[in-house]
Amino acid sequence: MGRSAAFFDLDKTVIAKSSALAFGRPFYRDGLISRQDVVKSAYSQLIFRLGGTDEQTMARMRDYLAALCKGWRVEQVRQIVAETLDELINPYVYAEAATLIGEHQAAGRDVVLVSASGEEMVRPIGALLGITDIIATRMGVVDGRYSGEIEFYAAGENKADGVREMAGDRGYDLSECYAYSDSSSDLPLLQTVGHPSAVNPSRNLRKVAIEHSWPILEFRHPIPLGRRLRERPAVPVAAAALSLGVGVAIGLAIYGRHRRARAAMAGQPRARARAAGQARSAR
């Protein structure tokens, strides 16, 4: 058996929001985008989420992204992401995803984030999760600014191409690899590995997952990574269950003793009355 890896889509799979839209507010605040750009980006993400993307639509989205970012200073984008990551992304990481990532790492698998968002966003999010490997959209850069060209658009079939290329370079056995996504636009990615799973799937992806008997996972608890560590149970679940059982048993014993004591007290007046009656009869 060869080396294996687990490939995770990012938006709505690892985090409970769109990574690109999450940074829309600071990008708008710093004058990189307009209100109209915010609305267009939100609409594009909605279409992506619903899985209603064909090659032509994805090409339009790619070209729009290239034109939108043209002229931005790369260092400014990196600085915005670094300053707002803890506020905009950390609280929205699914607890279930973080646990699953940890399980794959403990099993000796490489974990890779695969996202259509730009690598300037995806790499810091990966670092937050202890992930160094990413496959993300790469923008052309000239003199420290985005050129308006996209070198690699990590969406649709391109995601699968990126995974296959990485597998070839590293010797992954794709039949032993895992992949997770929420959108039918990532079907090429899911179909590339031997162990695909649908996470919070769109209607179209859920249908495909059922047809192919793929696992369907529901992630519902986005909370900050630090809080998950603080709230980890101090005792194992089995020990907690045992403590609960012992507590119930003790409670029942105390309740039973209390009931017997009350019954005994209630019976004392009746016993005294019977004794007095017997004394009068004897006289």
FINU-425334 format. One line per field, with one value per residue: z, y, x of N, C-alpha, C in turn; residue in one letter; residue number from 1. Coordinates in steps of 0.05 Angstrom, whole numbers. Atoms other than C-alpha are relative to their C-alpha. Last residue first. Example, Ala and Ser with C-alpha at 12.3 -4.5 7.8 and 13.67 -1.06 7.14 Angstrom:
<recs>
nc3	(-1  0) $
nc2	(-24  -24) $
nc1	(-16  18) $
cac3	(143  156) $
cac2	(-21  -90) $
cac1	(273  246) $
cc3	(14  0) $
cc2	(22  24) $
cc1	(-15  18) $
residuo	(S  A) $
num	(2  1) $
</recs>
This chain:
<recs>
nc3	(-25  -22  -1  -11  -28  -13  0  -20  -27  -6  -4  -27  -19  0  -13  -29  -14  3  -16  -29  -6  -1  -25  -22  1  -9  -29  -13  2  -20  -26  -5  -3  -27  -20  0  -13  -29  -9  0  -22  -24  -1  -7  -29  -15  0  23  -4  -18  -26  3  -8  -27  -18  1  -17  -28  -6  2  -24  3  -24  -10  -19  -7  -26  -1  -27  -13  -27  0  22  -6  -22  11  18  -17  -10  22  8  15  29  3  -25  3  -19  0  -24  -7  -22  5  17  -15  -22  10  7  -7  17  24  24  -4  11  -13  8  -8  -10  -30  -9  -1  12  -13  -1  -27  -11  16  -5  -26  3  15  -18  -20  13  4  -27  -7  9  19  -2  -14  -13  -5  7  -20  12  15  28  16  3  -26  -17  13  -15  11  17  1  23  0  28  12  28  16  27  -1  -5  -24  -23  -4  -12  -29  -15  -7  -21  -22  -19  5  -10  22  1  29  5  20  3  5  27  17  15  -19  -6  24  3  -20  9  22  -11  -14  20  11  -19  -11  7  18  -14  -23  7  21  -3  -26  0  -4  -21  -25  -8  -8  -25  -21  -4  -14  -29  -13  -10  -29  -11  15  -16  -26  4  10  -22  -18  13  0  -28  -5  14  -15  -23  9  7  22  15  27  19  10  -21  -5  23  -2  -20  11  20  -16  -12  22  8  -22  0  23  -8  -3  15  21  27  9  -18  6  26  -2  -16  16  0  -27  -9  17  -8  23  16  4  -14  -24  -6  -8  -7  -23  9  -11  13  -3  -10  5  -18  3  0) $
nc2	(-11  16  26  -5  -6  25  14  -13  7  28  1  -11  20  22  -8  -3  22  -2  -22  8  20  -14  -16  18  9  -23  -2  23  -4  -21  11  18  -16  -13  22  7  -22  2  24  -6  -19  16  17  -18  -6  24  3  14  29  7  13  29  14  -6  12  29  8  -2  22  -6  -15  -17  -14  -20  -17  -25  -11  -28  -11  -14  9  14  19  23  15  16  20  21  17  16  20  -12  -1  -20  -14  -25  -5  -27  -3  24  16  6  24  23  5  11  28  15  -10  18  -10  -5  -25  -10  -28  -10  -27  0  19  -14  20  8  28  10  -10  9  29  3  -9  21  23  -7  -1  28  11  -9  21  21  5  25  -5  25  21  22  27  4  -8  20  -4  0  -22  -15  -24  -10  -24  -16  -17  -23  -3  -11  6  -15  11  17  28  -1  -2  26  16  -7  10  28  5  -19  13  -5  -26  -19  -21  -4  -17  -22  -14  -28  -10  -3  25  21  -5  7  29  11  -6  18  27  0  -1  27  18  21  26  14  9  18  28  7  -9  10  29  6  -16  6  27  0  -13  18  22  -11  -2  26  7  1  -24  -12  -2  -12  -28  -11  0  -21  -25  -2  -6  -28  -17  -1  -17  -28  -10  16  -11  -6  19  15  17  22  18  14  21  21  14  16  23  19  13  18  23  17  14  -18  7  18  -12  -10  -21  -24  -8  -15  -25  -21  -22  -7  -20  -24  -14  -3  -23  -3  -24  -4  27  16  -14  -19  -26  -13  -25  -8  -27  -11  -22  -24  -24) $
nc1	(11  -10  15  27  -3  -4  25  18  -9  7  29  7  -9  19  25  -2  12  29  9  -3  21  26  0  4  28  16  -3  14  29  8  -3  23  24  -1  4  28  15  -4  14  29  6  -2  24  22  -2  7  29  11  -1  -23  7  -3  24  7  -20  3  22  -9  -18  -29  -9  -23  -10  19  -15  13  -7  10  7  -21  -5  -26  -2  18  -12  -22  11  13  -21  -12  20  22  2  21  3  15  22  12  17  14  -11  -28  -2  10  -18  -25  2  -24  -21  -2  12  28  11  24  7  27  3  -1  21  26  18  25  4  -6  -25  -22  -2  -13  -27  -15  -4  -20  -26  -8  -6  -27  -19  10  29  5  26  14  -17  2  -1  25  -2  14  29  14  -9  -21  -10  -25  2  -24  -3  17  4  24  3  -19  -3  -23  9  17  -19  -12  21  2  -24  2  20  -6  -18  -28  -10  -1  20  4  23  -3  26  -3  7  -24  -2  -9  -28  -16  -1  -18  -27  -6  -4  -25  -21  -2  -13  17  -10  19  24  -4  -2  19  27  10  4  29  12  -13  7  29  2  -10  19  24  -6  1  -26  -2  -11  -22  -24  5  4  -25  -19  9  -7  -30  -8  7  -19  -25  5  2  -27  -11  -23  10  -10  23  10  -19  2  25  -3  -17  16  19  -15  -7  25  8  -17  9  24  23  24  -8  3  -26  -9  16  -8  -25  3  12  -18  -7  19  -3  -24  -18  5  28  11  -17  -10  24  25  -1  10  23  4  28  6  27  7  -17  17) $
cac3	(1652  1598  1546  1563  1554  1486  1462  1484  1448  1384  1386  1397  1336  1294  1316  1299  1229  1196  1225  1199  1130  1129  1148  1094  1041  1062  1057  988  965  993  955  891  894  907  846  803  824  809  739  726  749  702  644  659  662  594  565  587  640  635  575  521  533  534  471  433  457  427  359  357  347  286  306  251  207  175  139  81  67  -7  -28  -102  -113  -44  -57  -125  -94  -37  -87  -125  -62  -34  15  87  76  21  28  -23  -6  -68  -96  -163  -161  -103  -140  -204  -163  -134  -170  -135  -71  2  -3  28  -4  19  -10  -14  -87  -100  -81  -66  -95  -78  -147  -179  -122  -127  -201  -190  -136  -180  -238  -193  -170  -243  -260  -219  -186  -170  -222  -238  -268  -266  -303  -280  -262  -186  -156  -126  -190  -232  -200  -234  -188  -160  -140  -86  -73  -3  41  107  151  227  227  233  183  133  142  130  65  39  39  1  -39  -71  -61  -107  -51  -37  34  39  96  92  122  182  219  270  212  188  258  268  204  227  293  259  211  268  306  244  237  241  302  270  203  210  277  280  206  207  214  174  117  113  113  58  15  26  9  -57  -79  -119  -192  -221  -167  -198  -269  -250  -207  -264  -312  -265  -253  -329  -338  -284  -320  -386  -354  -320  -251  -218  -158  -109  -72  -135  -154  -84  -87  -152  -122  -61  -107  -149  -86  -57  -124  -127  -58  -84  -76  -55  -16  52  81  21  29  104  91  34  76  95  23  -2  56  44  109  159  154  139  90  80  45  49  6  42  11  55  36  22  15  -21  0) $
cac2	(-26  -73  -42  27  2  -30  35  73  23  29  105  103  57  103  163  126  103  170  170  101  119  181  140  89  143  175  108  97  167  157  91  121  179  132  90  153  179  112  111  183  168  107  150  201  146  120  190  200  252  326  335  383  452  489  454  469  540  550  524  573  543  518  460  431  385  332  276  235  172  151  98  116  134  165  209  230  253  288  324  351  374  408  367  383  341  289  236  206  145  118  185  220  218  267  318  312  318  384  426  380  419  401  369  316  273  211  173  98  91  154  118  179  179  250  281  238  250  325  324  281  329  390  358  341  413  436  394  441  498  514  567  565  620  672  737  806  824  822  870  859  879  830  776  723  695  624  591  538  469  469  432  462  443  456  483  557  543  520  585  622  582  591  666  683  618  650  618  559  512  446  440  381  332  282  215  185  159  215  265  234  236  308  328  292  329  396  380  360  424  464  525  588  622  620  651  724  746  705  716  792  818  762  767  843  837  785  828  889  848  827  898  900  920  868  835  847  832  764  747  766  723  663  673  677  613  579  598  570  505  492  517  506  470  508  531  556  596  626  642  679  719  738  760  803  836  851  878  925  951  967  929  944  1007  985  979  939  889  888  871  821  778  729  730  695  645  627  605  548  528  459  436  499  531  492  429  376  326  269  236  168  135  68  0) $
cac1	(-1166  -1139  -1183  -1155  -1083  -1099  -1128  -1066  -1021  -1062  -1058  -983  -974  -1017  -976  -911  -931  -918  -848  -834  -861  -818  -756  -772  -780  -713  -678  -706  -685  -615  -608  -636  -586  -528  -548  -556  -488  -456  -486  -465  -394  -392  -416  -362  -310  -333  -331  -260  -246  -228  -275  -246  -275  -209  -184  -248  -245  -176  -200  -258  -328  -366  -411  -456  -417  -461  -425  -452  -411  -412  -461  -454  -527  -532  -470  -497  -563  -528  -484  -543  -580  -518  -478  -462  -400  -400  -346  -297  -253  -218  -199  -209  -285  -287  -244  -284  -348  -324  -377  -426  -411  -399  -331  -286  -232  -195  -135  -123  -145  -104  -39  4  74  92  99  45  -4  9  -7  -69  -93  -81  -118  -176  -180  -175  -237  -280  -241  -169  -155  -81  -38  -92  -76  -96  -25  -32  19  88  126  85  43  -1  -54  -53  -118  -108  -79  -52  -2  20  -38  -36  -107  -87  -31  -84  -122  -57  -46  -118  -121  -57  -69  -130  -197  -216  -197  -162  -133  -85  -75  -17  -35  2  -60  -51  -56  -120  -149  -129  -164  -226  -226  -217  -273  -320  -305  -323  -279  -322  -291  -221  -242  -264  -235  -171  -157  -168  -97  -63  -114  -107  -31  -30  -75  -31  31  1  -13  -77  -68  -114  -156  -224  -202  -175  -235  -283  -243  -247  -322  -333  -293  -334  -398  -372  -348  -415  -435  -502  -473  -517  -455  -422  -484  -485  -411  -421  -479  -437  -380  -427  -456  -387  -363  -422  -404  -335  -269  -197  -215  -187  -257  -280  -223  -237  -310  -298  -251  -305  -331  -268  -268  -340  -372  -377  -305  -277  -331  -374  -314  -249  -249  -208  -160  -136  -71  -41  27  29  0) $
cc3	(1  26  24  2  13  30  14  1  21  28  6  6  29  20  0  13  30  16  -1  17  30  7  2  27  24  0  11  30  14  -1  21  28  7  5  28  21  1  14  30  11  1  24  26  2  8  30  16  2  -25  5  16  27  -3  10  29  19  0  19  29  8  -2  25  -6  22  8  21  4  29  -3  28  13  28  1  -22  7  22  -11  -17  17  10  -22  -10  -11  -29  -3  27  -6  21  0  22  5  21  -5  -15  15  21  -13  -6  5  -20  -23  -27  4  -13  12  -11  6  11  30  8  2  -16  15  3  26  12  -15  7  26  -3  -14  19  20  -13  -3  28  8  -6  -20  4  12  15  3  -10  23  -14  -15  -29  -18  -2  26  18  -16  15  -11  -20  2  -26  -3  -30  -11  -30  -16  -27  1  8  26  24  6  14  30  17  10  22  23  21  -6  9  -24  -3  -30  -2  -17  -2  -1  -28  -20  -14  19  5  -24  -2  18  -12  -21  12  13  -21  -12  19  12  -10  -17  13  25  -7  -21  4  26  2  7  23  28  10  10  28  22  5  15  30  16  8  31  13  -14  15  27  -3  -9  23  17  -11  2  29  4  -13  17  24  -8  -7  -23  -18  -28  -22  -10  20  4  -22  3  20  -12  -19  16  12  -22  -8  22  -2  -22  11  7  -18  -23  -29  -9  17  -8  -28  3  16  -17  1  29  10  -16  9  -24  -15  -8  16  25  5  4  7  24  -16  9  -11  2  12  -7  20  0) $
cc2	(-8  9  -16  -26  5  4  -26  -15  12  -8  -29  -2  9  -21  -23  9  2  -22  3  22  -7  -19  15  15  -18  -8  22  2  -22  5  20  -12  -18  16  11  -22  -7  21  -2  -23  6  18  -16  -15  18  5  -24  -3  -13  -29  -7  -13  -30  -17  5  -14  -30  -9  0  -24  4  16  17  18  23  14  26  9  28  9  13  -11  -16  -21  -25  -17  -19  -22  -22  -19  -18  -22  16  4  22  12  27  1  29  2  -25  -19  -9  -26  -26  -6  -11  -30  -14  11  -20  4  2  26  7  28  6  28  -1  -18  12  -22  -9  -30  -14  8  -12  -30  -4  8  -22  -23  6  -2  -28  -10  8  -21  -21  -5  -26  6  -28  -23  -21  -26  -1  11  -22  5  3  24  13  26  7  23  17  16  23  -2  11  -3  17  -14  -19  -28  0  0  -28  -16  9  -9  -28  -2  19  -12  2  28  18  21  6  15  24  12  30  10  1  -26  -21  4  -10  -30  -12  5  -20  -27  -1  -2  -28  -18  -22  -27  -17  -8  -18  -30  -12  8  -10  -30  -8  15  -6  -28  1  12  -18  -21  12  2  -26  -7  0  26  15  6  15  30  13  3  24  27  4  8  29  17  2  19  30  13  -20  12  5  -21  -18  -19  -24  -20  -16  -23  -24  -16  -18  -25  -21  -16  -20  -26  -19  -16  19  -7  -19  9  12  24  25  8  15  27  24  25  9  22  26  15  0  25  5  24  1  -30  -19  11  18  25  13  28  4  27  10  21  25) $
cc1	(-30  -11  9  -16  -28  1  2  -26  -18  9  -8  -29  -6  8  -20  -26  1  -14  -31  -11  0  -22  -26  -1  -6  -30  -18  1  -15  -30  -9  1  -25  -26  0  -6  -30  -16  2  -15  -30  -7  -1  -26  -23  0  -9  -30  -11  2  25  -6  2  -23  -7  20  -5  -22  8  17  30  6  25  10  -17  17  -14  4  -10  -9  24  7  25  2  -18  12  21  -11  -11  21  12  -19  -23  -8  -20  -4  -12  -22  -12  -20  -17  11  29  4  -8  21  26  -2  27  20  3  -15  -30  -8  -27  -5  -29  -4  -1  -22  -28  -14  -25  -4  7  27  24  5  16  30  16  5  22  27  10  8  29  21  -7  -30  -9  -26  -13  17  -2  -1  -26  -2  -12  -29  -17  7  22  8  27  -3  25  4  -21  0  -27  -4  19  4  24  -8  -16  18  10  -22  -2  24  2  -20  8  18  30  8  3  -22  -1  -26  4  -29  7  -6  24  4  11  30  16  2  21  28  8  7  27  22  4  16  -18  11  -18  -27  0  0  -19  -29  -14  -5  -28  -13  12  -8  -28  -3  9  -21  -23  5  -2  29  2  9  23  26  -3  -1  26  20  -8  8  30  8  -7  21  25  -4  -1  27  8  21  -9  9  -23  -11  19  -3  -26  3  16  -17  -19  14  6  -25  -8  16  -11  -23  -23  -25  8  -1  26  9  -16  11  26  -2  -11  18  7  -19  4  24  18  -7  -28  -9  17  7  -23  -27  -1  -6  -26  -3  -30  -3  -29  -9  18) $
residuo	(R  A  S  R  A  Q  G  A  A  R  A  R  A  R  P  Q  G  A  M  A  A  R  A  R  R  H  R  G  Y  I  A  L  G  I  A  V  G  V  G  L  S  L  A  A  A  A  V  P  V  A  P  R  E  R  L  R  R  G  L  P  I  P  H  R  F  E  L  I  P  W  S  H  E  I  A  V  K  R  L  N  R  S  P  N  V  A  S  P  H  G  V  T  Q  L  L  P  L  D  S  S  S  D  S  Y  A  Y  C  E  S  L  D  Y  G  R  D  G  A  M  E  R  V  G  D  A  K  N  E  G  A  A  Y  F  E  I  E  G  S  Y  R  G  D  V  V  G  M  R  T  A  I  I  D  T  I  G  L  L  A  G  I  P  R  V  M  E  E  G  S  A  S  V  L  V  V  D  R  G  A  A  Q  H  E  G  I  L  T  A  A  E  A  Y  V  Y  P  N  I  L  E  D  L  T  E  A  V  I  Q  R  V  Q  E  V  R  W  G  K  C  L  A  A  L  Y  D  R  M  R  A  M  T  Q  E  D  T  G  G  L  R  F  I  L  Q  S  Y  A  S  K  V  V  D  Q  R  S  I  L  G  D  R  Y  F  P  R  G  F  A  L  A  S  S  K  A  I  V  T  K  D  L  D  F  F  A  A  S  R  G  M) $
num	(283  282  281  280  279  278  277  276  275  274  273  272  271  270  269  268  267  266  265  264  263  262  261  260  259  258  257  256  255  254  253  252  251  250  249  248  247  246  245  244  243  242  241  240  239  238  237  236  235  234  233  232  231  230  229  228  227  226  225  224  223  222  221  220  219  218  217  216  215  214  213  212  211  210  209  208  207  206  205  204  203  202  201  200  199  198  197  196  195  194  193  192  191  190  189  188  187  186  185  184  183  182  181  180  179  178  177  176  175  174  173  172  171  170  169  168  167  166  165  164  163  162  161  160  159  158  157  156  155  154  153  152  151  150  149  148  147  146  145  144  143  142  141  140  139  138  137  136  135  134  133  132  131  130  129  128  127  126  125  124  123  122  121  120  119  118  117  116  115  114  113  112  111  110  109  108  107  106  105  104  103  102  101  100  99  98  97  96  95  94  93  92  91  90  89  88  87  86  85  84  83  82  81  80  79  78  77  76  75  74  73  72  71  70  69  68  67  66  65  64  63  62  61  60  59  58  57  56  55  54  53  52  51  50  49  48  47  46  45  44  43  42  41  40  39  38  37  36  35  34  33  32  31  30  29  28  27  26  25  24  23  22  21  20  19  18  17  16  15  14  13  12  11  10  9  8  7  6  5  4  3  2  1) $
</recs>
